[in-house]
Amino acid sequence: MIKKVGILFGMEDTFPWAFIDKVNELGKGKIIAEAVQIDKVQQGIDYGYSVIFDRISQEVPFYRAYLKNASLMGTAVINNPFWWSADEKFFNNCLSMEMGIPVPKTVLLPSNARPDNTSETSFRNLKVPLDWEYMFDYIGFPAYMKPHDGGGWKSVYRVENSEQLFEAHKETEQLVMMLQEEIVFDDYFRVYCLGQKYVHIMPYDPRKPFHERYVSDIKATGEARKKLLKTVHDYTLRLNQALGYDFNTVEFAVRDGVPYAIDFCNPAPDADINSVGQENFDWIVEHSAKYAIEKAKEHKPNQNNSSWGGFVRNSIAPVKPKVGKVNLKTAAEAKKTAVKTAVKKAPAKTKAPAKTKAPAKPKK
C-alpha cells in the first residue's frame, strides 16, 4: 500500500519543493510526497495522509484546526499541533531551568494595551505600579524585550535603560513581552533538530544582516571547542525531547564557555536556501525527508501518531527530577536572594587603623 506524505506551507519556495522531490526519490514509489490540497474540511474525516509536515499553521488558524482533525484521524503531524498551540517561550525558559540548562535571566511583562473585550476591572489582580525597580535590578541593562510567544525576530527591542524600555513597550500594544538579560557572547549557534535525534549545529551571528547571519566562524578552539559543541548537541536533544518537537531550532549564546539557550521555540524554522546557505539547506532537506519516511513507515491507522514530549508524558507518569537542576524559586525566595547579592556587592566599610602601643620603657 502506498503511503502519502504531505507538506503544508505558505510563501516559502525553496524548501517545500526540495522536500517533496527528496521524499519521492527516497520513497521509491512506496512513499510519495505532495503539497497538501484542501477543498473541504469535514469533522472526523481522514483525508489520507500518513504524515503532514506543517510549515504554516502558526500563521493560519484554519490550517491549525485542519491539522488537529488530521492528527485525531491518525496522521502523524510534524509538529504536534496540540502541543504547539499550548507552548510559548517564557514557559520554555522555566522548563529549561528545571532541566539545569542555562538560560538568560528573564521576567514576564503584561501587555501595554488592554486586550480586546477587557476593562480596567479585568486587571484588578495586577499591582500598580509593578515592582519595576526589582525587575531592572535583576535583569540589568542593556536588555532585550521580545514577545513571550513570538518568532521571526518580530517586535524584538534592545533597550539601554528604563526610559527606552517604556517607550518601546508602548509600541507593542497587546503583545505580552519578556524582558531578558543581554548575553554578550563569544560564539553563537543555531541548531537544527529533527526527530529528537538528528542534530545539525550551525555557527550563526544575529548581529549581522539577515542574509549573512549563517556566514560565521566558531571562535573556540581545541578541547574547549570540542567540549562546547558536545554540550550544545546534548542540550539541544534534551530540550527537544522534553518539549516533543520533531522539527525545531535552538539558539545558543556562548559566554565564558557556557552556552545559554536563548530561543528554542521555533517549530517552523527558516530553511530557505537563500538565507541558510547550500550546505545547511542540503542537510535539512535530506534529513527532513528521511525522517518523514521513517514516520510514514511507523504510521499506524486510527491512533494518534504525533509525538508527545517528556514534559507531558512525565506529567501523567511522574519521574524523579534529575540531580543538579536549577530549582525554581518562590517570589519571596528570589527577592531574598537578590537582597543578599546586593549586600555582597556593596563596598565594604573601611576600618580605622588600629592604635599602636608605645614601646615599653627599658628596665633599669
N, C-alpha and C positions, 0 to 999 in steps of 0.2 A: 504494500500500500504506500503510495506517495504521500509524504508529509509536506505541509506548506509552512514557510516562514514568511511573515510579513514585516514590513518596516513602515512606521507611521512618522511622517516628517513634514517640515514646512519649507522655509526659504532656502535651507542649505542644499547645495547641489553636488558637491564632490563625494562626500562620504556615503550617502544612501545608495547611489548607483554603483559605486565600487563595492559596497557591501553585498548588494544583490548579485552582482557578477561573480564575486568570490564564493558566495554560498552555492550558486548554481554550478560553479566549477568544482568545488569540493564535495558537493552533494551527489554528484554523478547520477542525476536523474531520479534518485530515491528521495532526495530532499530538495525542494525547489523554493526559490525566493521571489518575492514580488512586492511592489508598492501596494500597501493596503488600499482597497477601494471600498467606499461605503456609500450605498444608495438608500439604505434604511437601517434603523436600529430598533429591533423588536425585543422586548424583555424576554429573557430566558431562551434565546435562540443562539445556537453555536454556529458561527459563520466560517468554521472550517480551518482555522489556523492552529497549528501546534505551538507556534512561537510567534509573538509580536514584539518587535524591537521598537520601543517608544522613544521618539526624539522631540515631541512637540506638545504633549498633553499638558505640560506646565503652563502653556500659553492659551490652551483652548479647552475650557471646561467640558464642552460637548464630547471631545475625544476622551477625556478622563472618565466620563460616565460610560462611554462605549467600552473602554478597556476594563473597567470593573466588571461589567457584564461578561466580557470575554473571559476574564480570569475565573469567574464563578462557573463558567461553562467548561473550564479545563485548559484554556490557553495559558501557556507559560509567558507572562508578560514581563519584559525586561525594560524598566524596573517595576517591582511590585507596586501597582497603583494605589493600593490601600495604605501601605506604609508611607509612600512618597507624599500622599495627601496630608499625613499627620506630622511629618518631620519638619524641622527647621533648625537654623544654625545655632541659636542660643542653647537649645536642648543638646545639640551635638557637643558643644563645649562642656556642658555639665557632665555628659556621659564620658567624654574623654578624660576629665578629671577623675572620675570614678575608676577609670581603667589605668590610671597612673601615667597617661600620655600628656606631656607638657602642652599647654595652650596659653595664649596671652591673657592677662587679667582683663575681665570683661564684666560690664554691667548692662542691664536692660533699661531702656528709656521708653516711657509712654509716648504715644503719638502726639505731635504738636497740635493737630486739629482733631476735634472730636469725630469719631466715626459716624456715618450716617445713622439716622434714627436713634441718636442718643442725645442726652441733655447734660447739663452740669450735675444734676442729681445722679446720673449714671455713674459718676466718679467720686461718690462720697467716701469710698474706701481709700482714695489717694490723699495723702497729706499734702498740704500746700503751705510753704514750698517743700519740694523734695529735699532730701539731705544731699544737696549738691556738693557741699564742702567735703563731705566724706568721700563721695564718688570721685571728685577731682584729685583728692589726696591719694586715693587708692590707685587710680589709673595713671595719673600724671599726664603731662603734656610734653611734646606733641602726642596726639592720639588720633585714632581713626573712628569715624562714625559710619555705620553701614546698616542696611536693613537686616532685621533678625531672621528673615526668611527669603531674602532676595538672591540674585545671582547676576552674572554677566557684567560685573563692575558697574551696575546701575546704582545711582544715589550713594556713592561712596565719597566721603569727605575726610581730608586730613586737616585737623584743627590744631592751632598753636596755643590757644588759650580759651577761657570760658566765653569771652565775647564772641569769638569766631564760632564756637560751638552753638551758642544760642541763635546766632544769625543763620547758620546752616540748618539748624533744627526747624526753623520756620519754613524752609523750602521743602521739607519732607512731608508736610501736610498730615495725611492719615497713616503714614508708614510707622510701624513700630521699629525703633532703631536700637542698635547696640553701640556702646562706647567701649573701645578696645585699646589696650596698651599698644604702643608702637614698638615693634621688634626691629631694631637696627641690625640687619642681617649681613653675614659674610657670604653665605650661599643661600640659594632659594631653589626649590624644586616643585614641579607639578608632576603628579604621578598618576598614570592611568592604572585602574584596577578592574579586571574583568573576571566575573565568575567567582569572586572572592578567592582567586588563586593565581591569576596571571597578572604580573606587575611590571610596569614599564616606567622607569624613572627618567624624567626629562629636566635638565637644567633650564631655569626659567628666570626672567627678570621683569617683575611687574612695573619697574620704573621706566622701562624703555617704551618706545612707540609700539602699538599693538602688533604690527607685522614683524617686529624684531625681538619680541619677548622670548621666543624659543631659541634665539641665537645667543647662547651664553656658555661660559666655561665653568667647571667646578674648581673652586679655589683650594679646597682641602686637598692634601697630597698624602701619599704613603699610607701608613697604617691608619692614620686619622681619617683619611678618605674612605678606606675600606670599611672601617667601623661605622662611619656616618651613613654610608649607603645601605649597610645591613640594617641599621636602626630604622632608617626611613622605610625600607622594604617591609620590616616586621610591623611597624606602626600602621602602615597602610593596610596590611592584611587584617590586623586586629580591629581596626576601625570599621572596615567594610564587612567583616564577619559579624561584628556586633550590630551594625545597622541593617545588614541584609541586602546591601546594594550589589547588583550584578554588574553594573556599569557606573563608574564614578571616577572623579579625580580628587586627589588630596593634595593640598598645597602646604609646604613646609618652609618656614623661615628659620635659618640656622644662625643662632647667636652663641658665640663662645663654644662652638662644637655641639650645642644642644638643638635638635630640630623641634620647633614649636609648630603644632598643627594649626594652621591659620584658617583654612577653609576646607571642609570635607563634606559638603552637601551640594554636590554638582552632578546630579544623576542624568543630565543631558549635556555633557561637557563638549567643549569645542573639539571637533575632529575634522576641520576643514584643511585641506592640503595647503591652502594659501597662507594660513597662519601657523600651523604646527610643523610644516616642512615635510619633505618627501619621506625621510626615514621614519619619523613618528607616525605619519599617515599610513605607510605600508604596514607598520606593526599593528596599529589599531584595526585596520581593515582585515588583516589576516586573522587576528585573534578574536575579533568580534564574530566573524563568520564561523570560525572553528567552534566558538562557544555556543552560538545559535544552533549549530548542527548537533552538538552534544545535548543541548536541551530538547531538541526535536526527537532525538533517539530515545531519551529518557521519558518523554511525554507519555502520560497515562490518561486515557479518556475519563471524563466525568469525575475528576477530582482536581483540587487546587494544586497546580504545578508551579506557581510562583514562589519565589524564595522568601523566607522569613528569617530575620536576623536573630543573633543570640540574645539581644535585649528582650525581644518579645517572647522567645522560647523560654528564657530563664525566668521571666515574669510568671509564666504558667507553672514551670517546674524549677524553682529557685536553686541556684548553686551557691556554694560559699564564695565570698569575694576573695580575689587574689591578694596575697600579702604584698604590701608596698604601694597600694593605690593611694591616690591623693583624696582623702576623705573630704566630702563636702561639709561645710560648717553651718551652724545657725547664724542668724544675723548678729546676735549678741556676741558669739564667739569670734566672728570676723572683726567686729568693731574693737573687741578687747585686744585681738592680735595687732590691729592697726595702731592702737594706742601704745602698746608695748614697743612696736617697731619705731614709732616716732620718738619715744623716750630714749631708746638706744642710740638713735641717730643724733639726738640733741648734744651739743658740745658740752663736755664735762666742765664743771666749775673748777677754776684753778685755786689751789690751796695756798695760803700764805706760807712763806718759807719758815721752817721750824727755827726757833731761837737756839743759838749755840751757847753752850755753857762756857763761862770764863775758865781758863786753865787754872787748876788748883795751885795754890802757892806752895813753893818747895818747903819742906820741913827743915828747920834749923838743925 
